[in-house]
Amino acid sequence: MRKAVRIVVTGRVQGVWYRGWTVEQAAGRGLDGWVRNRSDGSVEAVVAGDPAEVDALVEACRSGPPAARVMDVVAEPADDPGPGGFAQLPTA
């Protein structure tokens, strides 16, 4: 059974290695999906995999990398992107 969520993180989350950190965190948990900066200054990700690992990543996103200052994390159900690893995408 897989779980998929869309995560939107706001605060000081661009220019602080948040996307690279997310890729490392997701890959280390065996998750699939992607992460990207958004033009509004937030970071967006779609993550899928083992439900406990997805939940652990969502919780980790509340802190992020050391230079980040996370104000809010919203996670909602999403379509599963399927297998294929975890990628960093261009800004949308």
CNS distance restraints for C-alpha pairs under 8 A (distance, minus, plus):
assign (resid   1 and name CA) (resid  49 and name CA) 7.95 0.50 0.50
assign (resid   1 and name CA) (resid  50 and name CA) 6.90 0.50 0.50
assign (resid   1 and name CA) (resid  51 and name CA) 7.66 0.50 0.50
assign (resid   2 and name CA) (resid  48 and name CA) 6.49 0.50 0.50
assign (resid   2 and name CA) (resid  49 and name CA) 4.78 0.50 0.50
assign (resid   2 and name CA) (resid  50 and name CA) 5.20 0.50 0.50
assign (resid   2 and name CA) (resid  51 and name CA) 6.01 0.50 0.50
assign (resid   3 and name CA) (resid  48 and name CA) 5.40 0.50 0.50
assign (resid   3 and name CA) (resid  49 and name CA) 5.52 0.50 0.50
assign (resid   3 and name CA) (resid  50 and name CA) 6.23 0.50 0.50
assign (resid   3 and name CA) (resid  51 and name CA) 5.01 0.50 0.50
assign (resid   3 and name CA) (resid  54 and name CA) 6.95 0.50 0.50
assign (resid   3 and name CA) (resid  80 and name CA) 7.40 0.50 0.50
assign (resid   4 and name CA) (resid  46 and name CA) 7.05 0.50 0.50
assign (resid   4 and name CA) (resid  47 and name CA) 5.51 0.50 0.50
assign (resid   4 and name CA) (resid  48 and name CA) 4.08 0.50 0.50
assign (resid   4 and name CA) (resid  49 and name CA) 6.67 0.50 0.50
assign (resid   4 and name CA) (resid  51 and name CA) 7.98 0.50 0.50
assign (resid   4 and name CA) (resid  54 and name CA) 7.47 0.50 0.50
assign (resid   4 and name CA) (resid  77 and name CA) 6.02 0.50 0.50
assign (resid   4 and name CA) (resid  78 and name CA) 5.30 0.50 0.50
assign (resid   4 and name CA) (resid  79 and name CA) 6.22 0.50 0.50
assign (resid   4 and name CA) (resid  80 and name CA) 5.17 0.50 0.50
assign (resid   4 and name CA) (resid  81 and name CA) 7.91 0.50 0.50
assign (resid   5 and name CA) (resid  46 and name CA) 5.69 0.50 0.50
assign (resid   5 and name CA) (resid  47 and name CA) 5.50 0.50 0.50
assign (resid   5 and name CA) (resid  48 and name CA) 6.53 0.50 0.50
assign (resid   5 and name CA) (resid  54 and name CA) 7.76 0.50 0.50
assign (resid   5 and name CA) (resid  75 and name CA) 6.09 0.50 0.50
assign (resid   5 and name CA) (resid  76 and name CA) 5.32 0.50 0.50
assign (resid   5 and name CA) (resid  77 and name CA) 4.43 0.50 0.50
assign (resid   5 and name CA) (resid  78 and name CA) 4.63 0.50 0.50
assign (resid   5 and name CA) (resid  79 and name CA) 7.48 0.50 0.50
assign (resid   5 and name CA) (resid  80 and name CA) 7.86 0.50 0.50
assign (resid   6 and name CA) (resid  44 and name CA) 7.20 0.50 0.50
assign (resid   6 and name CA) (resid  45 and name CA) 5.67 0.50 0.50
assign (resid   6 and name CA) (resid  46 and name CA) 4.40 0.50 0.50
assign (resid   6 and name CA) (resid  47 and name CA) 6.50 0.50 0.50
assign (resid   6 and name CA) (resid  75 and name CA) 5.54 0.50 0.50
assign (resid   6 and name CA) (resid  76 and name CA) 5.37 0.50 0.50
assign (resid   6 and name CA) (resid  77 and name CA) 6.18 0.50 0.50
assign (resid   6 and name CA) (resid  78 and name CA) 5.44 0.50 0.50
assign (resid   7 and name CA) (resid  44 and name CA) 5.57 0.50 0.50
assign (resid   7 and name CA) (resid  45 and name CA) 5.07 0.50 0.50
assign (resid   7 and name CA) (resid  46 and name CA) 6.22 0.50 0.50
assign (resid   7 and name CA) (resid  47 and name CA) 7.78 0.50 0.50
assign (resid   7 and name CA) (resid  58 and name CA) 7.40 0.50 0.50
assign (resid   7 and name CA) (resid  73 and name CA) 6.77 0.50 0.50
assign (resid   7 and name CA) (resid  74 and name CA) 5.59 0.50 0.50
assign (resid   7 and name CA) (resid  75 and name CA) 4.45 0.50 0.50
assign (resid   7 and name CA) (resid  76 and name CA) 6.70 0.50 0.50
assign (resid   8 and name CA) (resid  42 and name CA) 6.70 0.50 0.50
assign (resid   8 and name CA) (resid  43 and name CA) 5.72 0.50 0.50
assign (resid   8 and name CA) (resid  44 and name CA) 4.50 0.50 0.50
assign (resid   8 and name CA) (resid  45 and name CA) 6.57 0.50 0.50
assign (resid   8 and name CA) (resid  73 and name CA) 5.76 0.50 0.50
assign (resid   8 and name CA) (resid  74 and name CA) 5.29 0.50 0.50
assign (resid   8 and name CA) (resid  75 and name CA) 6.63 0.50 0.50
assign (resid   9 and name CA) (resid  13 and name CA) 7.31 0.50 0.50
assign (resid   9 and name CA) (resid  42 and name CA) 5.59 0.50 0.50
assign (resid   9 and name CA) (resid  43 and name CA) 5.15 0.50 0.50
assign (resid   9 and name CA) (resid  44 and name CA) 6.40 0.50 0.50
assign (resid   9 and name CA) (resid  61 and name CA) 7.51 0.50 0.50
assign (resid   9 and name CA) (resid  62 and name CA) 7.99 0.50 0.50
assign (resid   9 and name CA) (resid  70 and name CA) 6.93 0.50 0.50
assign (resid   9 and name CA) (resid  71 and name CA) 7.56 0.50 0.50
assign (resid   9 and name CA) (resid  72 and name CA) 5.79 0.50 0.50
assign (resid   9 and name CA) (resid  73 and name CA) 4.59 0.50 0.50
assign (resid   9 and name CA) (resid  74 and name CA) 6.61 0.50 0.50
assign (resid  10 and name CA) (resid  41 and name CA) 7.23 0.50 0.50
assign (resid  10 and name CA) (resid  42 and name CA) 4.75 0.50 0.50
assign (resid  10 and name CA) (resid  43 and name CA) 6.69 0.50 0.50
assign (resid  10 and name CA) (resid  70 and name CA) 5.99 0.50 0.50
assign (resid  10 and name CA) (resid  71 and name CA) 5.51 0.50 0.50
assign (resid  10 and name CA) (resid  72 and name CA) 5.30 0.50 0.50
assign (resid  10 and name CA) (resid  73 and name CA) 6.60 0.50 0.50
assign (resid  11 and name CA) (resid  41 and name CA) 7.86 0.50 0.50
assign (resid  11 and name CA) (resid  42 and name CA) 6.97 0.50 0.50
assign (resid  11 and name CA) (resid  68 and name CA) 7.71 0.50 0.50
assign (resid  11 and name CA) (resid  69 and name CA) 5.68 0.50 0.50
assign (resid  11 and name CA) (resid  70 and name CA) 4.65 0.50 0.50
assign (resid  11 and name CA) (resid  71 and name CA) 4.58 0.50 0.50
assign (resid  11 and name CA) (resid  72 and name CA) 6.86 0.50 0.50
assign (resid  12 and name CA) (resid  16 and name CA) 7.64 0.50 0.50
assign (resid  12 and name CA) (resid  41 and name CA) 7.97 0.50 0.50
assign (resid  12 and name CA) (resid  68 and name CA) 5.52 0.50 0.50
assign (resid  12 and name CA) (resid  69 and name CA) 4.86 0.50 0.50
assign (resid  12 and name CA) (resid  70 and name CA) 6.15 0.50 0.50
assign (resid  12 and name CA) (resid  71 and name CA) 7.72 0.50 0.50
assign (resid  13 and name CA) (resid  17 and name CA) 7.79 0.50 0.50
assign (resid  13 and name CA) (resid  18 and name CA) 5.87 0.50 0.50
assign (resid  13 and name CA) (resid  41 and name CA) 7.42 0.50 0.50
assign (resid  13 and name CA) (resid  42 and name CA) 6.52 0.50 0.50
assign (resid  13 and name CA) (resid  43 and name CA) 6.65 0.50 0.50
assign (resid  13 and name CA) (resid  68 and name CA) 5.28 0.50 0.50
assign (resid  13 and name CA) (resid  69 and name CA) 6.51 0.50 0.50
assign (resid  13 and name CA) (resid  70 and name CA) 6.62 0.50 0.50
assign (resid  14 and name CA) (resid  18 and name CA) 6.52 0.50 0.50
assign (resid  14 and name CA) (resid  37 and name CA) 6.91 0.50 0.50
assign (resid  14 and name CA) (resid  41 and name CA) 6.53 0.50 0.50
assign (resid  14 and name CA) (resid  42 and name CA) 7.10 0.50 0.50
assign (resid  14 and name CA) (resid  43 and name CA) 7.19 0.50 0.50
assign (resid  14 and name CA) (resid  68 and name CA) 7.97 0.50 0.50
assign (resid  16 and name CA) (resid  65 and name CA) 7.42 0.50 0.50
assign (resid  16 and name CA) (resid  67 and name CA) 5.51 0.50 0.50
assign (resid  16 and name CA) (resid  68 and name CA) 5.77 0.50 0.50
assign (resid  17 and name CA) (resid  21 and name CA) 6.07 0.50 0.50
assign (resid  17 and name CA) (resid  65 and name CA) 7.00 0.50 0.50
assign (resid  17 and name CA) (resid  67 and name CA) 7.89 0.50 0.50
assign (resid  18 and name CA) (resid  22 and name CA) 6.08 0.50 0.50
assign (resid  18 and name CA) (resid  43 and name CA) 7.87 0.50 0.50
assign (resid  18 and name CA) (resid  64 and name CA) 6.49 0.50 0.50
assign (resid  18 and name CA) (resid  65 and name CA) 6.07 0.50 0.50
assign (resid  18 and name CA) (resid  68 and name CA) 7.01 0.50 0.50
assign (resid  19 and name CA) (resid  23 and name CA) 6.26 0.50 0.50
assign (resid  19 and name CA) (resid  35 and name CA) 6.16 0.50 0.50
assign (resid  19 and name CA) (resid  36 and name CA) 6.54 0.50 0.50
assign (resid  19 and name CA) (resid  37 and name CA) 7.48 0.50 0.50
assign (resid  19 and name CA) (resid  43 and name CA) 7.52 0.50 0.50
assign (resid  19 and name CA) (resid  88 and name CA) 6.70 0.50 0.50
assign (resid  20 and name CA) (resid  24 and name CA) 6.38 0.50 0.50
assign (resid  20 and name CA) (resid  88 and name CA) 7.42 0.50 0.50
assign (resid  21 and name CA) (resid  25 and name CA) 6.12 0.50 0.50
assign (resid  21 and name CA) (resid  64 and name CA) 7.35 0.50 0.50
assign (resid  21 and name CA) (resid  65 and name CA) 6.28 0.50 0.50
assign (resid  22 and name CA) (resid  26 and name CA) 5.95 0.50 0.50
assign (resid  22 and name CA) (resid  35 and name CA) 7.20 0.50 0.50
assign (resid  22 and name CA) (resid  61 and name CA) 7.78 0.50 0.50
assign (resid  22 and name CA) (resid  64 and name CA) 7.83 0.50 0.50
assign (resid  23 and name CA) (resid  27 and name CA) 5.95 0.50 0.50
assign (resid  23 and name CA) (resid  34 and name CA) 7.75 0.50 0.50
assign (resid  23 and name CA) (resid  35 and name CA) 7.33 0.50 0.50
assign (resid  23 and name CA) (resid  86 and name CA) 6.23 0.50 0.50
assign (resid  23 and name CA) (resid  87 and name CA) 6.59 0.50 0.50
assign (resid  23 and name CA) (resid  88 and name CA) 6.82 0.50 0.50
assign (resid  24 and name CA) (resid  28 and name CA) 5.97 0.50 0.50
assign (resid  25 and name CA) (resid  29 and name CA) 6.42 0.50 0.50
assign (resid  25 and name CA) (resid  57 and name CA) 6.97 0.50 0.50
assign (resid  26 and name CA) (resid  30 and name CA) 6.30 0.50 0.50
assign (resid  26 and name CA) (resid  31 and name CA) 5.14 0.50 0.50
assign (resid  26 and name CA) (resid  32 and name CA) 7.24 0.50 0.50
assign (resid  26 and name CA) (resid  47 and name CA) 7.76 0.50 0.50
assign (resid  26 and name CA) (resid  57 and name CA) 6.86 0.50 0.50
assign (resid  26 and name CA) (resid  86 and name CA) 6.73 0.50 0.50
assign (resid  27 and name CA) (resid  31 and name CA) 5.73 0.50 0.50
assign (resid  27 and name CA) (resid  32 and name CA) 7.54 0.50 0.50
assign (resid  27 and name CA) (resid  85 and name CA) 7.03 0.50 0.50
assign (resid  27 and name CA) (resid  86 and name CA) 6.23 0.50 0.50
assign (resid  29 and name CA) (resid  53 and name CA) 6.00 0.50 0.50
assign (resid  30 and name CA) (resid  49 and name CA) 7.19 0.50 0.50
assign (resid  30 and name CA) (resid  53 and name CA) 7.98 0.50 0.50
assign (resid  30 and name CA) (resid  85 and name CA) 7.65 0.50 0.50
assign (resid  31 and name CA) (resid  47 and name CA) 6.52 0.50 0.50
assign (resid  31 and name CA) (resid  48 and name CA) 5.66 0.50 0.50
assign (resid  31 and name CA) (resid  49 and name CA) 5.00 0.50 0.50
assign (resid  31 and name CA) (resid  50 and name CA) 7.37 0.50 0.50
assign (resid  31 and name CA) (resid  53 and name CA) 7.51 0.50 0.50
assign (resid  31 and name CA) (resid  54 and name CA) 7.32 0.50 0.50
assign (resid  31 and name CA) (resid  85 and name CA) 6.59 0.50 0.50
assign (resid  31 and name CA) (resid  86 and name CA) 6.67 0.50 0.50
assign (resid  32 and name CA) (resid  47 and name CA) 5.79 0.50 0.50
assign (resid  32 and name CA) (resid  48 and name CA) 5.20 0.50 0.50
assign (resid  32 and name CA) (resid  49 and name CA) 6.31 0.50 0.50
assign (resid  32 and name CA) (resid  81 and name CA) 7.19 0.50 0.50
assign (resid  32 and name CA) (resid  82 and name CA) 6.90 0.50 0.50
assign (resid  32 and name CA) (resid  83 and name CA) 5.77 0.50 0.50
assign (resid  32 and name CA) (resid  84 and name CA) 6.12 0.50 0.50
assign (resid  32 and name CA) (resid  85 and name CA) 4.51 0.50 0.50
assign (resid  32 and name CA) (resid  86 and name CA) 4.76 0.50 0.50
assign (resid  33 and name CA) (resid  45 and name CA) 7.35 0.50 0.50
assign (resid  33 and name CA) (resid  46 and name CA) 5.31 0.50 0.50
assign (resid  33 and name CA) (resid  47 and name CA) 4.73 0.50 0.50
assign (resid  33 and name CA) (resid  48 and name CA) 6.15 0.50 0.50
assign (resid  33 and name CA) (resid  81 and name CA) 5.86 0.50 0.50
assign (resid  33 and name CA) (resid  82 and name CA) 7.52 0.50 0.50
assign (resid  33 and name CA) (resid  83 and name CA) 7.82 0.50 0.50
assign (resid  33 and name CA) (resid  84 and name CA) 7.56 0.50 0.50
assign (resid  33 and name CA) (resid  85 and name CA) 6.41 0.50 0.50
assign (resid  33 and name CA) (resid  86 and name CA) 4.73 0.50 0.50
assign (resid  33 and name CA) (resid  87 and name CA) 6.45 0.50 0.50
assign (resid  34 and name CA) (resid  45 and name CA) 5.51 0.50 0.50
assign (resid  34 and name CA) (resid  46 and name CA) 5.53 0.50 0.50
assign (resid  34 and name CA) (resid  47 and name CA) 6.66 0.50 0.50
assign (resid  34 and name CA) (resid  86 and name CA) 5.26 0.50 0.50
assign (resid  34 and name CA) (resid  87 and name CA) 4.61 0.50 0.50
assign (resid  34 and name CA) (resid  88 and name CA) 5.61 0.50 0.50
assign (resid  34 and name CA) (resid  89 and name CA) 6.61 0.50 0.50
assign (resid  35 and name CA) (resid  43 and name CA) 7.18 0.50 0.50
assign (resid  35 and name CA) (resid  44 and name CA) 5.70 0.50 0.50
assign (resid  35 and name CA) (resid  45 and name CA) 4.11 0.50 0.50
assign (resid  35 and name CA) (resid  46 and name CA) 6.62 0.50 0.50
assign (resid  35 and name CA) (resid  86 and name CA) 7.96 0.50 0.50
assign (resid  35 and name CA) (resid  87 and name CA) 6.49 0.50 0.50
assign (resid  35 and name CA) (resid  88 and name CA) 5.04 0.50 0.50
assign (resid  35 and name CA) (resid  89 and name CA) 6.00 0.50 0.50
assign (resid  36 and name CA) (resid  43 and name CA) 5.83 0.50 0.50
assign (resid  36 and name CA) (resid  44 and name CA) 5.50 0.50 0.50
assign (resid  36 and name CA) (resid  45 and name CA) 6.40 0.50 0.50
assign (resid  36 and name CA) (resid  88 and name CA) 5.93 0.50 0.50
assign (resid  36 and name CA) (resid  89 and name CA) 5.00 0.50 0.50
assign (resid  36 and name CA) (resid  90 and name CA) 5.93 0.50 0.50
assign (resid  36 and name CA) (resid  91 and name CA) 5.55 0.50 0.50
assign (resid  36 and name CA) (resid  92 and name CA) 7.16 0.50 0.50
assign (resid  37 and name CA) (resid  41 and name CA) 6.91 0.50 0.50
assign (resid  37 and name CA) (resid  42 and name CA) 6.12 0.50 0.50
assign (resid  37 and name CA) (resid  43 and name CA) 4.53 0.50 0.50
assign (resid  37 and name CA) (resid  44 and name CA) 6.27 0.50 0.50
assign (resid  37 and name CA) (resid  89 and name CA) 7.96 0.50 0.50
assign (resid  37 and name CA) (resid  90 and name CA) 7.06 0.50 0.50
assign (resid  37 and name CA) (resid  91 and name CA) 4.67 0.50 0.50
assign (resid  37 and name CA) (resid  92 and name CA) 6.57 0.50 0.50
assign (resid  38 and name CA) (resid  42 and name CA) 5.39 0.50 0.50
assign (resid  38 and name CA) (resid  43 and name CA) 5.75 0.50 0.50
assign (resid  38 and name CA) (resid  44 and name CA) 6.75 0.50 0.50
assign (resid  38 and name CA) (resid  91 and name CA) 5.34 0.50 0.50
assign (resid  38 and name CA) (resid  92 and name CA) 4.96 0.50 0.50
assign (resid  39 and name CA) (resid  91 and name CA) 6.67 0.50 0.50
assign (resid  39 and name CA) (resid  92 and name CA) 6.03 0.50 0.50
assign (resid  46 and name CA) (resid  78 and name CA) 7.19 0.50 0.50
assign (resid  46 and name CA) (resid  81 and name CA) 7.54 0.50 0.50
assign (resid  47 and name CA) (resid  54 and name CA) 6.76 0.50 0.50
assign (resid  47 and name CA) (resid  80 and name CA) 7.69 0.50 0.50
assign (resid  47 and name CA) (resid  81 and name CA) 7.76 0.50 0.50
assign (resid  48 and name CA) (resid  54 and name CA) 6.47 0.50 0.50
assign (resid  48 and name CA) (resid  80 and name CA) 5.93 0.50 0.50
assign (resid  48 and name CA) (resid  81 and name CA) 7.01 0.50 0.50
assign (resid  48 and name CA) (resid  82 and name CA) 7.55 0.50 0.50
assign (resid  49 and name CA) (resid  53 and name CA) 7.02 0.50 0.50
assign (resid  49 and name CA) (resid  54 and name CA) 6.31 0.50 0.50
assign (resid  50 and name CA) (resid  54 and name CA) 6.19 0.50 0.50
assign (resid  51 and name CA) (resid  55 and name CA) 6.16 0.50 0.50
assign (resid  52 and name CA) (resid  56 and name CA) 6.14 0.50 0.50
assign (resid  53 and name CA) (resid  57 and name CA) 6.20 0.50 0.50
assign (resid  54 and name CA) (resid  58 and name CA) 6.31 0.50 0.50
assign (resid  55 and name CA) (resid  59 and name CA) 6.26 0.50 0.50
assign (resid  56 and name CA) (resid  60 and name CA) 6.17 0.50 0.50
assign (resid  57 and name CA) (resid  61 and name CA) 6.12 0.50 0.50
assign (resid  58 and name CA) (resid  62 and name CA) 6.94 0.50 0.50
assign (resid  58 and name CA) (resid  73 and name CA) 7.85 0.50 0.50
assign (resid  58 and name CA) (resid  75 and name CA) 7.24 0.50 0.50
assign (resid  59 and name CA) (resid  63 and name CA) 7.78 0.50 0.50
assign (resid  60 and name CA) (resid  64 and name CA) 6.16 0.50 0.50
assign (resid  61 and name CA) (resid  73 and name CA) 7.11 0.50 0.50
assign (resid  62 and name CA) (resid  70 and name CA) 6.24 0.50 0.50
assign (resid  62 and name CA) (resid  72 and name CA) 7.14 0.50 0.50
assign (resid  62 and name CA) (resid  73 and name CA) 6.13 0.50 0.50
assign (resid  63 and name CA) (resid  68 and name CA) 7.41 0.50 0.50
assign (resid  63 and name CA) (resid  69 and name CA) 7.46 0.50 0.50
assign (resid  63 and name CA) (resid  70 and name CA) 6.24 0.50 0.50
assign (resid  64 and name CA) (resid  68 and name CA) 6.02 0.50 0.50
assign (resid  64 and name CA) (resid  69 and name CA) 7.84 0.50 0.50
assign (resid  64 and name CA) (resid  70 and name CA) 7.14 0.50 0.50
